[in-house]
């Protein structure tokens, strides 16, 4: 029985007789029953084939095509939720201002100066603090702001206009 030994770095093969000492760190052993059936060592290829790369790229493209629409939908939902919350906070501040002063505020900035809100919130749809639309109270009440709405154009996901909120 013969043994085929190849050095790791050079990938060169040579035949030795069994029982001969060798260093395992420098060589690996392939045992052959017959000398004619031993195959020569082939060069080890490194890297990926084009098909493997195409499969991976297809999987990545599929995952991206699934996640991107969900991402934009969730961004729109977050903007709508933020708008509803901002309107709610400002309406509560207007009601508290009226309860404390027996009149409605003259501007949104008056709510800030009297410390009812920390700052004028940004309309997340228009990304501006200047697009809020105020509604005046009835003629019996004093002040300028009875209610506040968004000045954003367009409609929400539920079909209602932002200006109606």
C-alpha positions as CSV (number, residue, x, y, z in Angstrom):
1,X,0.0,0.0,0.0
2,X,1.3,3.4,-0.9
3,X,0.7,6.8,0.7
4,X,0.5,10.1,-1.1
5,X,1.9,13.0,0.8
6,X,1.4,16.6,-0.3
7,X,2.9,19.7,1.3
8,X,0.3,22.3,2.2
9,X,2.0,25.3,0.7
10,X,3.4,23.9,-2.5
11,X,0.7,21.4,-3.3
12,X,3.3,19.1,-4.6
13,X,2.9,15.3,-4.2
14,X,5.4,12.6,-3.6
15,X,5.2,9.0,-2.6
16,X,6.6,7.6,0.6
17,X,6.6,4.2,2.1
18,X,4.3,3.7,5.1
19,X,6.0,3.9,8.4
20,X,8.3,6.7,7.3
21,X,8.2,9.6,9.8
22,X,6.9,13.0,8.7
23,X,5.7,16.3,10.3
24,X,1.9,16.6,10.3
25,X,2.1,20.3,10.4
26,X,3.8,20.6,7.0
27,X,2.0,17.7,5.1
28,X,-1.3,16.0,4.8
29,X,-1.7,12.4,3.8
30,X,-3.9,10.7,1.1
31,X,-3.8,6.9,1.3
32,X,-4.1,5.0,-2.0
33,X,-4.6,1.3,-2.3
34,X,-3.1,1.1,-5.8
35,X,-0.7,3.6,-7.3
36,X,-2.7,3.8,-10.5
37,X,-6.0,4.8,-8.8
38,X,-4.5,7.9,-7.0
39,X,-5.6,11.1,-8.6
40,X,-3.2,14.0,-8.8
41,X,-3.9,16.9,-6.5
42,X,-5.8,19.7,-8.2
43,X,-5.2,23.4,-7.5
44,X,-7.6,24.7,-4.8
45,X,-9.8,27.4,-6.3
46,X,-10.8,30.3,-4.1
47,X,-13.8,32.7,-4.6
48,X,-17.3,32.2,-5.8
49,X,-18.7,31.3,-9.1
50,X,-20.9,33.6,-11.1
51,X,-24.0,31.5,-10.4
52,X,-23.4,31.6,-6.7
53,X,-23.1,35.4,-6.8
54,X,-26.2,35.7,-9.0
55,X,-28.2,33.6,-6.5
56,X,-27.1,35.7,-3.6
57,X,-27.9,38.9,-5.5
58,X,-31.4,37.6,-6.4
59,X,-32.1,36.8,-2.7
60,X,-31.0,40.2,-1.6
61,X,-33.1,41.9,-4.3
62,X,-36.1,39.9,-3.3
63,X,-35.7,40.9,0.4
64,X,-35.3,44.5,-0.5
65,X,-38.3,44.5,-2.8
66,X,-40.4,43.2,0.1
67,X,-39.1,45.5,2.8
68,X,-38.9,48.9,1.0
69,X,-42.7,49.4,0.5
70,X,-43.3,48.4,4.1
71,X,-40.7,51.0,5.2
72,X,-42.3,53.8,3.4
73,X,-45.8,52.8,4.6
74,X,-44.6,52.8,8.2
75,X,-43.0,56.3,7.7
76,X,-46.3,57.7,6.4
77,X,-48.2,56.1,9.3
78,X,-45.7,57.6,11.8
79,X,-46.1,61.1,10.3
80,X,-49.9,60.8,10.5
81,X,-49.7,59.6,14.2
82,X,-47.4,62.5,15.0
83,X,-49.7,65.0,13.3
84,X,-52.7,63.7,15.4
85,X,-50.7,63.9,18.6
86,X,-49.4,67.4,17.9
87,X,-53.0,68.6,17.1
88,X,-54.2,67.0,20.3
89,X,-51.5,68.6,22.5
90,X,-52.2,72.0,21.0
91,X,-55.9,71.7,21.4
92,X,-55.5,70.7,25.1
93,X,-53.2,73.7,25.6
94,X,-55.8,76.0,24.0
95,X,-58.4,74.6,26.4
96,X,-56.2,75.0,29.4
97,X,-55.4,78.6,28.4
98,X,-59.1,79.4,28.1
99,X,-59.8,77.8,31.5
100,X,-57.0,79.8,33.1
101,X,-57.6,83.2,31.4
102,X,-61.3,83.2,30.3
103,X,-60.2,84.0,26.8
104,X,-58.6,82.2,23.9
105,X,-55.0,82.9,22.9
106,X,-54.2,85.5,20.3
107,X,-51.5,83.4,18.6
108,X,-49.8,80.0,18.9
109,X,-46.7,81.8,20.2
110,X,-48.7,83.1,23.1
111,X,-49.1,79.4,24.2
112,X,-45.4,79.1,24.1
113,X,-44.7,82.4,26.0
114,X,-47.2,81.5,28.7
115,X,-45.6,78.0,29.0
116,X,-48.6,76.0,27.9
117,X,-46.5,74.3,25.3
118,X,-42.7,74.2,25.1
119,X,-42.5,75.1,21.5
120,X,-44.7,75.2,18.4
121,X,-44.6,71.7,17.1
122,X,-43.6,71.0,13.5
123,X,-46.3,69.8,11.2
124,X,-44.8,66.4,10.1
125,X,-46.5,66.4,6.7
126,X,-45.3,69.9,5.6
127,X,-42.3,69.9,7.9
128,X,-42.9,73.5,9.0
129,X,-44.2,75.3,12.0
130,X,-45.8,78.0,9.9
131,X,-48.5,75.9,8.2
132,X,-50.9,75.6,11.1
133,X,-54.4,76.9,10.3
134,X,-56.2,78.6,13.2
135,X,-59.9,79.0,13.6
136,X,-61.3,82.0,15.4
137,X,-63.9,81.6,18.2
138,X,-67.5,82.8,18.0
139,X,-68.1,86.5,18.3
140,X,-69.0,86.1,22.0
141,X,-65.5,84.9,23.0
142,X,-62.3,87.0,23.1
143,X,-59.0,85.8,21.5
144,X,-58.0,84.6,18.1
145,X,-57.5,80.8,18.3
146,X,-60.4,78.5,19.1
147,X,-59.2,75.5,17.2
148,X,-56.2,74.5,15.2
149,X,-55.8,72.3,12.1
150,X,-53.1,71.2,9.8
151,X,-52.4,73.2,6.6
152,X,-51.0,70.2,4.9
153,X,-52.4,69.4,1.4
154,X,-53.5,65.9,0.6
155,X,-55.3,63.0,2.2
156,X,-54.4,60.5,4.8
157,X,-54.3,56.7,4.4
158,X,-57.9,56.5,5.7
159,X,-59.1,58.9,3.0
160,X,-59.7,62.0,5.1
161,X,-58.0,65.3,4.3
162,X,-55.3,66.5,6.6
163,X,-57.0,69.8,6.8
164,X,-60.1,68.2,8.4
165,X,-58.3,66.8,11.4
